[in-house]
Amino acid sequence: MNTINWKNEIHKQLKKSGGYREDGYSFGIGSASQLLHSLLGIKNIHSAVDYYLSGDIIALPIGDILKLLRSEEATDYCIQKLYSPKSKDYKPDVLRLLKDICHPKSFSVVEPFLFNEDPSVEYQAAYLFDMLMFGSWLDEEDYLPILKKMKNHPNQAVKETYKSIKKSLRLRNSCFYSSLNSINTFFWHIFHKFEEIRLIGFRKSFSEDNLQEYLKAMAEESKNKN
């Protein structure tokens, strides 16, 4: 098996994403995910989904692998599987895998499978909805109609998921959470700026003094905004 020429592959991805700059380059998580998708190829991503659905207990880490990629290709393939005539035996597993991947596209299958003749399918659809609510930050206009339908759902497991979501929403909307989120946003911004400085790369570099000055300026700017 040939080893990957990482230099060539990264250069290709930088050209595709427009990541080259006058002072270096930018290569973030999105570009990394696209590169890994390209290296794996759609056939291998599809075979990973098929292996997960095979029932082999060793296949469970496939969910974690595809979650790291947040694979749109795997999501599309899972949705195709859900509507397949042969899907009856593995619908709960497909929904569980979609929950692991947590790609926003899987929101399209929540409502159709939330009211199903199979209670395990309904529960997995509700669980997927829960993960999308807080993993993809759905818009209120999208999630509220589904949430209202879950309140009086005949499946007790779905009702319990509804209660859990409502509790999390109250926490998210509380003053404490809002304050905490502001602090997290500030440090997240600092982290990404750190990454940008680090990745700019081959020609431009920051001295320690310059970096400290930059971070102080960022902190002051955030303080003034608040």
TORLOLUM-357811 format. One line per field, with one value per residue: residue number from 0; x, y, z of N, C-alpha, C, O, CB in turn. Coordinates in steps of 0.02 Angstrom, whole numbers. Each point is the difference from the previous one (the first is absolute). Glycine has a CB too. Layout:
num: (NUM_...) $
nu: (X_...) $
nv: (Y_...) $
nw: (Z_...) $
cau: (X_...) $
cav: (Y_...) $
caw: (Z_...) $
cu: (X_...) $
cv: (Y_...) $
cw: (Z_...) $
ou: (X_...) $
ov: (Y_...) $
ow: (Z_...) $
cbu: (X_...) $
cbv: (Y_...) $
cbw: (Z_...) $
END
This chain:
num: (0_1_2_3_4_5_6_7_8_9_10_11_12_13_14_15_16_17_18_19_20_21_22_23_24_25_26_27_28_29_30_31_32_33_34_35_36_37_38_39_40_41_42_43_44_45_46_47_48_49_50_51_52_53_54_55_56_57_58_59_60_61_62_63_64_65_66_67_68_69_70_71_72_73_74_75_76_77_78_79_80_81_82_83_84_85_86_87_88_89_90_91_92_93_94_95_96_97_98_99_100_101_102_103_104_105_106_107_108_109_110_111_112_113_114_115_116_117_118_119_120_121_122_123_124_125_126_127_128_129_130_131_132_133_134_135_136_137_138_139_140_141_142_143_144_145_146_147_148_149_150_151_152_153_154_155_156_157_158_159_160_161_162_163_164_165_166_167_168_169_170_171_172_173_174_175_176_177_178_179_180_181_182_183_184_185_186_187_188_189_190_191_192_193_194_195_196_197_198_199_200_201_202_203_204_205_206_207_208_209_210_211_212_213_214_215_216_217_218_219_220_221_222_223_224_225) $
nu: (42_79_47_-126_114_-47_59_-119_-111_40_1_-149_-51_66_-79_-139_10_54_130_83_3_91_37_-3_-99_-129_29_-160_-26_-28_135_-16_-134_60_120_-95_-92_127_44_-139_-23_-150_67_35_-144_-73_92_-38_-153_30_72_-121_-95_100_-82_168_-31_107_-121_17_121_-113_-45_146_16_-124_36_132_-89_-113_-18_-90_33_-72_-130_-25_6_-110_-106_19_-36_-138_-53_60_-150_112_-69_-71_147_37_-139_92_129_-46_-20_145_69_-80_57_149_-22_-67_-33_-96_-33_-68_-110_-57_-27_-73_-132_20_28_-108_-108_81_-121_140_-48_137_-51_-38_143_76_-92_37_155_-1_-64_116_109_-73_-13_155_67_-63_-27_-159_-14_-73_-50_56_-60_-152_-58_82_-44_-153_23_72_-135_-65_139_-126_160_-17_120_-73_-22_155_34_-98_83_137_-51_-51_140_77_-98_28_155_-14_-74_103_35_89_-1_35_133_47_-14_99_112_-13_19_138_61_-53_84_132_-10_-1_126_84_-34_49_143_16_-33_98_105_101_6_-54_93_-100_156_-67_-30_-110_-77_-18_-61_-111_-57_-15_-92_-100_-26_-41_-109_-79_-8_-76_-114_-41) $
nv: (-60_106_47_90_63_58_84_-36_21_150_43_-51_87_136_-12_-23_129_119_-77_108_121_78_-95_-164_-69_40_-167_38_-130_28_-60_-129_-40_11_-98_-116_7_-25_-132_-74_22_45_-144_38_64_-133_-90_89_-35_-155_-9_65_-115_-133_23_33_30_54_112_81_74_23_108_56_10_92_98_44_40_86_-144_128_-154_-50_88_-67_-144_25_46_-132_-87_71_-54_-166_-61_-19_122_-136_-19_159_102_-11_7_133_75_-41_69_137_8_-4_117_100_10_133_-133_-58_132_-105_-110_104_-26_-145_-57_89_-115_-166_-100_27_57_-5_117_91_-8_45_131_50_-15_92_116_1_26_123_80_12_-28_131_118_-80_154_-2_-45_-153_-23_63_-118_-105_61_-23_-155_-25_46_-137_-111_-110_8_5_32_136_46_-7_93_111_9_21_126_76_-10_66_126_39_0_93_115_11_151_-130_-8_152_-12_-128_66_120_-101_-84_127_34_-141_-16_130_-59_-131_77_92_-133_-50_133_-13_-149_29_132_-118_49_156_15_-42_83_41_-91_151_-37_-93_112_102_-106_-20_156_16_-116_66_140_-62_-68_135_77_-111_16) $
nw: (0_-108_149_-34_-107_170_-121_-90_109_32_-153_-16_118_-50_-136_71_90_-114_103_-97_114_-93_126_-69_-51_76_32_82_41_-154_-45_91_-72_-145_35_48_-131_-87_77_-12_-152_21_26_149_32_-43_93_132_-24_-15_140_78_-55_51_144_12_169_-112_-43_151_-76_-123_111_8_-158_-20_127_-76_-125_88_-119_-69_-33_130_-30_-137_62_112_-106_-86_128_22_-139_7_-36_121_110_73_56_28_48_126_-93_-73_136_54_-125_18_150_-55_-102_102_-182_50_-87_137_-6_-113_124_118_-66_-62_149_102_-51_3_13_91_162_-84_-100_123_62_-130_-22_146_-25_-129_83_105_-108_-68_139_5_-155_-75_124_-56_-42_144_-141_31_143_2_-89_86_139_-32_-29_145_83_-34_-41_25_42_176_-102_-45_151_27_-126_57_133_-74_-80_127_72_-121_-8_151_-29_-124_84_138_-11_-2_-155_-21_83_-74_-143_38_40_-132_-92_66_-24_-153_-36_61_-88_-134_37_28_-144_-68_62_-50_-153_-31_-15_-44_50_151_133_92_52_107_-37_-104_102_108_-104_-43_144_33_-128_44_141_-63_-95_119_85_-114_-15_154) $
cau: (-42_40_-11_-29_45_-39_16_-40_-71_-15_3_-62_-57_8_-21_-73_-35_24_33_64_-2_63_46_4_-58_-47_-25_-39_-34_-40_45_26_-54_-7_58_-10_-53_30_46_-39_-42_-70_-10_22_-47_-60_15_2_-70_-25_30_-33_-67_5_-14_62_14_63_-15_-26_41_-13_-38_47_42_-40_-15_58_-4_-67_-3_-61_-9_-28_-69_-41_-6_-45_-69_-20_-13_-63_-58_6_-50_29_23_-39_41_56_-17_26_73_15_-14_53_61_-12_9_73_30_-29_2_-64_-44_-40_-61_-56_-32_-25_-73_-30_10_-19_-65_13_-31_51_20_72_14_-23_47_62_-14_-1_69_34_-24_34_70_2_-19_55_62_-3_-32_-55_-39_-61_-57_4_-8_-58_-57_13_0_-70_-28_30_-26_-53_14_-21_59_26_70_1_-21_58_48_-29_13_72_14_-28_44_62_-16_-5_68_33_-28_6_51_65_26_18_63_52_10_40_69_24_8_62_59_-1_27_72_29_3_52_63_9_14_69_44_-4_19_53_68_42_-14_-4_-9_41_-40_-23_-53_-58_-30_-33_-59_-51_-24_-43_-61_-37_-25_-53_-58_-24_-35_-64_-47) $
cav: (60_61_51_62_57_52_67_10_1_63_53_-6_25_73_30_-8_40_69_12_35_72_33_-9_-69_-40_-15_-68_-13_-64_-15_-24_-66_-48_-9_-39_-70_-27_-12_-56_-61_-13_-14_-72_-21_28_-42_-67_9_-1_-69_-41_19_-29_-73_-30_-20_44_36_55_58_61_35_60_51_21_43_60_45_29_29_-15_12_-58_-54_20_-12_-72_-24_20_-45_-65_4_-4_-61_-52_-49_37_-16_-33_40_71_30_6_56_61_5_23_70_37_5_46_65_49_34_-28_-55_28_-14_-65_-3_-1_-59_-61_12_-33_-61_-57_-32_45_11_49_65_23_20_63_51_7_38_69_28_14_54_62_31_-10_39_63_10_61_-9_-12_-70_-51_8_-42_-70_-4_1_-66_-50_8_-49_-60_-62_-38_30_17_63_51_12_39_68_32_14_56_60_17_28_65_49_14_39_67_34_54_-30_-30_54_28_-51_-5_58_-14_-53_28_40_-43_-37_47_3_-63_-1_47_-35_-47_38_23_-58_-31_45_-43_-4_59_50_-28_48_-9_-8_67_21_-42_24_63_-15_-28_54_43_-37_2_67_9_-37_36_60_-20_-19) $
caw: (0_-5_52_-24_-7_35_-27_-61_15_34_-52_-40_39_6_-64_-5_50_-2_65_-6_10_-14_55_21_-18_53_-9_61_10_-59_-53_21_-11_-72_-23_21_-43_-66_5_11_-59_15_7_66_49_-4_28_73_23_-8_53_63_0_-5_65_32_56_-13_-46_35_-6_-63_17_23_-57_-43_39_-8_-67_-8_-71_-38_-43_41_17_-60_-11_53_-17_-54_31_39_-45_-40_16_47_60_60_50_28_7_62_-5_-46_38_51_-34_-17_63_12_-49_19_-54_-4_-51_27_29_-46_14_69_5_-31_39_69_8_-37_33_42_55_1_-53_27_51_-32_-34_53_24_-54_6_59_-17_-49_34_36_-37_-62_16_-46_9_40_-45_-24_51_43_-19_17_73_22_-15_44_68_14_-40_34_21_62_-10_-36_49_45_-39_-2_64_3_-45_31_56_-29_-29_55_22_-53_-4_64_5_15_-61_-46_22_-11_-72_-21_19_-44_-67_0_1_-64_-49_14_-22_-74_-20_14_-55_-61_5_-6_-66_-53_-26_-20_-6_51_67_53_59_61_21_-45_13_62_-15_-40_44_43_-41_-10_63_8_-49_24_59_-23_-32_52) $
cu: (44_-16_-26_54_-37_13_-42_-74_-21_2_-63_-60_4_-22_-76_-37_19_36_66_-10_68_52_5_-60_-45_-31_-35_-32_-41_42_27_-52_-8_58_-8_-55_28_45_-38_-40_-69_-12_19_-46_-64_11_5_-70_-28_28_-32_-68_1_-15_61_17_64_-12_-23_43_-8_-39_45_43_-39_-21_56_-3_-62_-21_-68_-15_-30_-72_-47_-13_-46_-73_-27_-18_-67_-61_4_-53_26_17_-33_44_53_-16_26_75_21_-10_52_65_-7_8_74_32_-23_10_-69_-49_-46_-64_-61_-35_-31_-76_-31_6_-16_-68_1_-33_49_24_75_22_-20_50_65_-9_-1_70_42_-19_34_71_5_-17_60_68_4_-34_-54_-35_-65_-60_-1_-17_-64_-60_8_-4_-72_-33_26_-32_-51_9_-20_59_33_73_8_-19_58_53_-24_15_74_19_-25_44_64_-12_-6_69_36_-23_5_54_69_32_23_67_58_16_42_73_30_14_64_61_5_29_76_34_9_51_69_16_18_73_48_2_22_66_63_39_-9_-3_-7_51_-45_-28_-59_-64_-36_-38_-65_-57_-28_-48_-68_-44_-31_-59_-65_-32_-40_-67_-52_-18) $
cv: (62_48_64_54_61_70_15_6_66_58_-1_30_75_35_-3_49_74_19_37_75_29_-14_-72_-40_-10_-69_-20_-68_-19_-28_-69_-54_-15_-43_-74_-33_-19_-61_-66_-19_-22_-75_-25_27_-41_-69_4_-2_-72_-46_14_-35_-76_-34_-25_49_40_61_63_63_37_64_56_27_49_64_50_36_43_-6_11_-60_-58_15_-13_-75_-32_16_-44_-70_-1_-11_-61_-51_-50_31_-22_-28_44_74_30_10_58_66_11_25_73_45_10_51_72_54_32_-29_-55_25_-18_-66_-3_-9_-62_-64_7_-31_-62_-58_-36_48_14_49_70_28_25_65_58_15_39_74_36_20_58_68_36_-12_41_67_18_67_-15_-16_-71_-49_6_-42_-73_-10_-2_-68_-54_1_-53_-64_-63_-42_34_20_66_57_18_41_72_38_20_60_66_24_32_69_54_20_45_72_39_54_-29_-28_53_31_-48_-5_58_-11_-53_26_40_-44_-43_44_6_-63_-2_50_-29_-48_35_23_-59_-27_45_-21_27_64_49_-33_57_-14_-7_67_23_-40_23_66_-12_-26_52_45_-34_2_69_14_-34_36_61_-16_-16_58) $
cw: (0_57_-33_-5_30_-27_-61_14_34_-50_-43_36_8_-64_-8_46_-2_63_-4_10_-16_55_25_-23_61_-14_64_1_-62_-57_17_-12_-74_-27_18_-41_-68_1_8_-63_20_10_70_55_1_31_76_29_-4_55_68_6_-3_66_37_56_-9_-44_36_-5_-66_13_22_-57_-44_36_-5_-67_-9_-73_-32_-46_38_19_-58_-11_52_-15_-57_27_37_-44_-47_20_53_68_65_56_32_7_66_-2_-45_37_54_-31_-21_61_15_-47_13_-54_-7_-51_27_34_-43_16_70_2_-33_42_74_16_-45_37_47_54_1_-54_25_50_-31_-39_49_25_-51_4_59_-16_-49_32_29_-33_-63_10_-52_14_36_-44_-27_56_42_-21_19_76_27_-12_47_70_19_-41_39_25_60_-8_-36_47_47_-36_-5_65_7_-44_30_57_-26_-30_54_25_-51_-1_66_-2_12_-63_-49_18_-14_-74_-27_15_-46_-71_-5_-4_-63_-56_7_-26_-76_-26_11_-57_-65_-1_-11_-71_-57_-30_-27_-7_57_68_51_55_61_24_-43_13_63_-11_-38_44_47_-38_-12_63_11_-46_23_60_-19_-31_52_45) $
ou: (44_-58_10_40_-35_-45_-30_-35_-53_-42_-28_-39_-52_-30_-31_-51_-29_-2_27_-49_49_59_29_-18_21_-26_32_15_-2_-19_7_16_-8_-11_13_5_-15_0_19_-2_-10_-39_-35_-12_-28_-43_-16_-12_-33_-36_-13_-19_-53_-15_-5_3_6_43_-5_-27_22_11_-10_14_26_-12_-12_18_-3_-18_-49_-57_-45_-42_-53_-55_-39_-44_-58_-48_-36_-50_-40_-19_-40_33_22_-11_25_46_30_26_49_42_20_36_48_25_20_41_39_17_-50_-60_-54_-43_-56_-58_-32_-24_-45_-43_6_-14_-17_-12_-21_29_21_48_37_16_26_47_25_18_41_42_21_22_45_27_6_50_54_-3_7_0_-29_-41_-52_-36_-24_-32_-47_-27_-14_-40_-34_2_2_-49_12_-9_21_21_45_29_10_32_40_21_16_40_35_11_24_43_23_12_35_39_-21_43_50_59_52_41_53_58_41_44_56_49_37_44_54_38_36_54_52_33_46_56_43_34_50_53_11_11_37_61_47_-33_21_11_-60_-58_-49_-56_-61_-54_-50_-57_-60_-51_-52_-61_-57_-48_-54_-61_-52_-48_-60_-40) $
ov: (7_8_12_9_35_41_53_42_27_45_52_37_34_54_49_28_41_57_21_29_-36_-6_-13_1_9_-12_-22_-44_-59_-49_-42_-54_-58_-42_-43_-59_-52_-40_-51_-59_-29_-20_-40_-34_-14_-27_-49_-31_-23_-42_-46_-23_-32_-60_-21_61_55_43_53_55_57_51_58_60_52_51_60_58_43_48_-32_-19_-34_-45_-29_-21_-44_-42_-20_-31_-50_-30_-7_-3_-32_-32_21_15_-15_40_54_50_34_45_57_41_38_56_54_41_47_57_-35_6_-12_-40_-4_-9_-50_-48_-30_-43_-47_-16_4_4_-39_52_55_38_48_59_52_40_54_58_42_44_57_54_42_51_61_28_16_41_48_24_-54_-42_-25_-49_-51_-31_-33_-49_-37_-23_-49_-50_-27_-33_-4_-41_58_51_39_54_59_43_47_58_54_42_50_60_50_43_56_58_47_46_58_-1_23_10_-7_13_20_-9_-9_15_7_-18_-4_11_-17_-24_0_4_-20_-13_10_-3_-23_-5_7_-21_-23_6_34_-4_35_-52_56_-58_16_4_26_28_4_9_33_21_-1_22_33_9_5_33_28_4_14_38_13_-7) $
ow: (42_20_-59_46_-35_-3_-5_-28_-15_3_-16_-29_-1_3_-22_-19_36_22_52_-25_-9_-14_52_-59_57_-54_49_-41_-19_-32_-44_-24_-20_-44_-41_-17_-28_-47_-28_-19_53_44_29_50_53_34_34_52_46_26_39_53_2_2_57_-12_27_-6_-32_-5_-7_-32_-19_-3_-19_-32_-6_-4_-43_-34_19_-9_-25_1_9_-17_-16_9_1_-22_-2_22_-46_59_34_41_54_58_54_9_-2_26_14_-5_14_30_6_-4_23_21_-5_15_4_7_-28_18_26_-20_17_29_29_-3_38_58_-59_60_43_-16_19_10_-10_-1_19_-4_-14_13_18_-6_-6_18_6_-20_-5_21_-24_-46_-38_57_-8_18_-21_-12_26_43_21_25_47_41_14_36_55_-17_60_45_-5_29_14_-2_16_31_4_-2_24_21_-1_8_28_4_-9_15_18_-15_4_-43_-28_-13_-32_-44_-24_-19_-45_-40_-23_-31_-49_-41_-23_-42_-50_-30_-25_-51_-40_-25_-37_-51_-35_-24_-56_-61_34_-2_18_7_-12_18_-4_21_26_-3_2_27_12_-7_15_28_1_-4_24_19_-7_6_29_7_-10_46) $
cbu: (-136_63_82_-152_92_48_147_121_56_90_154_85_46_125_140_68_24_-93_-82_92_-137_-120_-54_85_45_1_62_-35_-3_-58_24_55_-50_-49_60_34_-70_-6_67_-6_111_5_56_130_77_10_76_118_17_28_121_78_12_100_-104_38_-66_20_-26_-26_58_-12_-85_-11_36_-29_-57_50_66_38_137_78_142_157_98_101_155_138_82_124_159_106_30_143_-6_13_-3_-87_-45_30_-131_-119_-40_-77_-142_-90_-26_-103_-129_-39_-36_4_142_120_142_147_123_118_115_120_47_69_82_81_-44_121_-55_7_-117_-33_-56_-135_-76_-13_-92_-133_-51_-42_-132_-94_-17_-59_-116_-116_-49_2_99_-15_80_86_54_123_146_72_27_99_123_33_23_105_18_-29_84_-92_-2_-101_-17_-57_-128_-56_-7_-113_-110_-19_-44_-127_-72_-4_-82_-123_-31_-29_-55_-82_-137_-99_-127_-163_-113_-96_-150_-142_-82_-113_-161_-102_-60_-140_-145_-75_-104_-152_-123_-75_-124_-154_-84_-78_-103_-72_-126_-98_-53_-29_49_-135_154_128_165_141_118_145_162_131_117_159_153_120_135_163_140_112_152_158_123_86) $
cbv: (-68_-22_-62_-38_-83_-113_-64_-106_-152_-90_-61_-141_-143_-71_-82_-148_-142_-29_-122_-118_24_95_130_34_-67_135_-9_164_81_140_160_109_99_152_145_89_122_163_127_87_-2_121_27_30_130_89_17_100_144_61_44_135_135_75_-10_-115_-136_-151_-137_-135_-112_-161_-130_-115_-162_-153_-128_-134_-141_34_-50_143_72_20_117_126_42_57_139_95_34_108_131_24_44_-29_73_-37_-89_-122_-75_-105_-157_-114_-70_-134_-155_-91_-101_-161_-140_-86_-31_94_38_-26_99_73_-2_120_155_95_17_122_106_42_25_-124_-99_-154_-135_-95_-134_-161_-116_-95_-150_-147_-93_-125_-162_-133_-113_-43_-130_-147_-9_-149_103_120_145_84_47_146_112_36_99_146_84_61_149_128_65_42_-98_-121_-161_-113_-102_-150_-149_-100_-120_-164_-127_-96_-145_-160_-114_-107_-157_-150_-101_-104_55_-38_-91_10_45_-53_-50_59_23_-65_9_77_16_-42_64_69_-36_-22_86_14_-53_43_84_-6_-44_87_-98_-94_-49_122_-156_69_51_-102_2_2_-101_-66_25_-47_-109_-25_16_-83_-92_4_-21_-112_-54_15_-57_-108) $
cbw: (19_-144_132_5_-70_104_48_-35_27_105_14_-24_61_77_-29_-11_35_-96_-15_-53_98_-50_-20_157_-147_72_-130_48_142_65_17_111_123_35_54_133_89_24_79_141_-117_-110_-152_-92_-70_-139_-140_-62_-86_-150_-104_-54_-58_-91_-101_-96_46_17_-54_82_81_-30_52_115_22_-29_85_78_-2_130_3_13_-44_43_69_-34_-34_74_36_-57_13_56_52_-71_-150_-139_-130_-132_-116_-60_-67_36_5_-95_-37_36_-47_-88_20_17_-80_105_-65_27_-56_-3_23_-67_-95_7_-27_-106_-120_-59_86_-108_-142_-82_46_34_-80_-17_62_-4_-73_20_47_-68_-43_56_14_-70_31_82_71_-18_95_-67_-96_66_-10_-71_-22_-20_-115_-128_-44_-67_-134_-100_-66_43_-119_-116_-114_36_-17_-106_-22_31_-70_-74_27_0_-97_-40_40_-27_-85_18_42_-52_-91_101_72_129_48_26_113_120_36_60_143_99_36_108_148_80_51_131_124_47_67_149_93_46_115_142_101_117_-55_-52_-139_-90_-23_-44_-48_11_12_-83_-58_38_-16_-91_-23_37_-56_-78_23_15_-85_-47_34_-26_-88_-50) $
END
